[in-house]
Amino acid sequence: MLAGLGAIAILATSCAKVPQMEIDQAKAAVEAAKAAEANRYIPAEFNALQDSLNSALTMIEEQKSKFALFRSYKAPKAKLIATTALAGTVKDNAGIRKEQVKTEVQNTLTETTTLIEEVKTLITKAPRGKEGKAALEAIQGDLAIVEASLTEVATLVNNGDFLTAQDKVNAAKQKAESLKMELEEAIGKTK
């Protein structure tokens, strides 16, 4: 009987323990990915990462609810280790995507600056009649707004907010293209 109690005591003390170190590492890795703005630049991958962590934590809670002798944290521990590795990949991918967006913004900024110069040249060639003068003033006002938004884009790029900069520079480019088309049509009509 004493041997049986000893065996139970040994089993009870050798029961599986919550893999706290792996939990902490996985949570820290997910936070590092979030700090790298993975949630903004690659939201689908980041959400999958978050789901993986939540799944592992759910598995741990399920094991905690079992009788002590039947607990096993092998599967959740493996999932936490995989989540930590995945978080590193997601963080790296976020950095890559961020650089891609930065390059796209810089290219679009250059294209838009060129468009603005073309619009300014077309303004000098545009008809100047009664209606033409009012239309040109409106176009010049719109062009000033486009130029101001490019200044905002430059500030956003300097602050590292490339997604917002991308939205603004794309809108500015569309407006500049619209102004160019409008001027080309007006010039075409007078010829």
C-alpha positions in Angstrom: 0.0 0.0 0.0 2.9 2.3 0.9 4.5 1.6 -2.5 1.1 2.4 -4.2 0.9 5.7 -2.4 4.5 6.5 -3.3 3.8 5.8 -7.0 0.8 8.1 -6.9 2.8 10.8 -5.3 5.5 10.4 -7.9 2.9 10.6 -10.7 1.2 13.6 -9.2 4.5 15.5 -9.0 5.7 14.5 -12.4 2.4 15.6 -14.1 2.8 17.8 -17.1 3.4 21.5 -16.4 2.2 24.4 -18.4 4.8 25.4 -20.9 5.1 29.0 -19.6 8.4 29.7 -21.2 7.0 28.8 -24.7 3.9 30.9 -24.0 6.0 33.9 -23.1 8.2 33.4 -26.2 5.3 33.1 -28.5 3.5 36.1 -27.1 6.7 38.2 -27.3 7.3 37.1 -30.9 3.7 38.0 -31.9 4.2 41.4 -30.3 7.5 41.9 -32.1 5.7 41.1 -35.4 3.0 43.7 -34.5 5.7 46.2 -33.6 7.1 45.7 -37.1 3.5 46.7 -38.3 2.7 43.3 -39.7 -0.9 43.9 -38.8 -0.9 46.8 -41.2 1.3 45.7 -44.1 0.4 42.0 -44.2 -2.8 41.7 -42.2 -3.8 38.2 -43.5 -0.5 36.7 -42.3 -0.6 38.5 -39.0 -4.2 37.4 -38.4 -3.2 33.8 -39.1 -0.3 34.2 -36.6 -2.7 35.6 -34.0 -5.1 32.7 -34.6 -2.2 30.2 -34.2 -1.3 31.7 -30.8 -4.9 31.8 -29.7 -5.4 28.2 -30.8 -2.3 27.1 -28.7 -3.6 29.0 -25.7 -7.0 27.4 -26.1 -5.3 23.9 -26.2 -3.5 24.7 -23.0 -6.7 25.8 -21.3 -8.3 22.5 -22.4 -5.4 20.5 -20.8 -5.7 22.5 -17.6 -9.3 21.5 -17.3 -8.4 17.8 -17.3 -7.5 15.7 -14.3 -3.8 16.2 -13.4 -2.7 12.7 -14.3 -4.2 13.0 -17.8 -2.7 16.4 -18.8 -0.3 16.6 -21.7 1.1 19.8 -23.1 3.1 18.3 -25.9 0.8 19.4 -28.7 0.3 23.0 -27.4 4.0 23.3 -26.7 4.8 22.2 -30.3 2.2 24.7 -31.6 3.7 27.5 -29.5 7.2 26.7 -30.8 5.8 26.8 -34.4 4.0 30.0 -33.7 7.2 31.6 -32.4 8.9 30.6 -35.7 6.0 31.8 -37.8 6.1 35.1 -36.0 9.7 35.6 -37.1 8.7 34.9 -40.7 5.7 37.3 -40.5 7.9 40.0 -39.0 10.4 39.6 -41.9 7.7 39.6 -44.5 6.2 42.8 -43.0 9.6 44.4 -43.4 9.8 43.3 -47.0 6.3 44.5 -47.8 7.0 47.8 -46.0 10.0 48.4 -48.3 7.9 47.5 -51.4 5.3 50.0 -50.4 8.0 52.6 -49.8 9.5 52.0 -53.2 6.0 52.2 -54.8 5.3 55.5 -53.0 8.6 57.0 -54.2 8.0 55.9 -57.8 4.4 57.3 -57.8 5.7 60.5 -56.1 8.2 60.9 -59.0 5.5 60.2 -61.6 3.1 62.7 -60.0 5.8 65.4 -59.8 6.3 64.9 -63.6 2.6 65.1 -64.2 2.4 68.4 -62.3 5.1 69.9 -64.5 3.2 68.7 -67.6 0.0 70.3 -66.2 1.8 73.6 -65.6 3.1 73.5 -69.2 -0.4 72.8 -70.5 -1.8 75.7 -68.5 0.4 78.1 -70.5 -1.0 76.6 -73.8 -4.6 76.6 -72.7 -7.2 78.9 -74.2 -7.8 82.1 -72.3 -11.3 83.2 -73.2 -14.0 84.2 -70.6 -14.8 80.6 -69.7 -11.2 79.5 -70.2 -9.9 82.0 -67.6 -12.3 80.7 -64.9 -11.5 77.1 -65.8 -7.8 77.8 -65.6 -8.1 79.4 -62.2 -10.0 76.3 -61.0 -7.4 74.0 -62.4 -4.6 76.0 -60.8 -6.4 75.8 -57.5 -6.7 72.0 -57.9 -3.1 71.8 -58.9 -2.0 73.7 -55.7 -4.0 71.2 -53.6 -2.2 68.3 -55.4 1.2 69.9 -54.7 0.3 70.4 -51.0 -0.7 66.7 -50.8 2.7 65.8 -52.1 4.3 67.7 -49.3 2.1 65.7 -46.9 3.3 62.5 -48.6 6.9 63.5 -48.1 6.3 64.1 -44.4 4.5 60.7 -44.1 7.4 58.9 -45.9 9.9 60.6 -43.5 7.8 59.4 -40.6 7.7 55.9 -41.9 3.9 55.8 -42.5 4.1 54.3 -46.1 0.6 53.0 -46.3 -1.0 56.3 -45.6 1.5 58.0 -47.9 0.6 55.4 -50.6 -3.1 56.3 -50.4 -2.4 60.1 -50.6 0.1 59.9 -53.4 -2.2 57.6 -55.5 -5.1 60.1 -55.0 -2.8 63.0 -56.0 -1.6 61.2 -59.1 -5.2 60.5 -60.2 -6.1 64.1 -59.7 -3.0 65.3 -61.7 -3.9 62.9 -64.5 -7.5 64.2 -64.5 -6.2 67.8 -64.7 -3.9 66.9 -67.5 -6.7 65.2 -69.5 -9.0 68.2 -69.0 -6.4 70.6 -70.3 -5.5 68.4 -73.3 -9.2 68.3 -74.2 -9.5 72.1 -73.9 -6.4 72.6 -76.0 -7.6 70.0 -78.6 -10.9 71.8 -79.0 -9.3 75.1 -79.8 -7.1 73.6 -82.5 
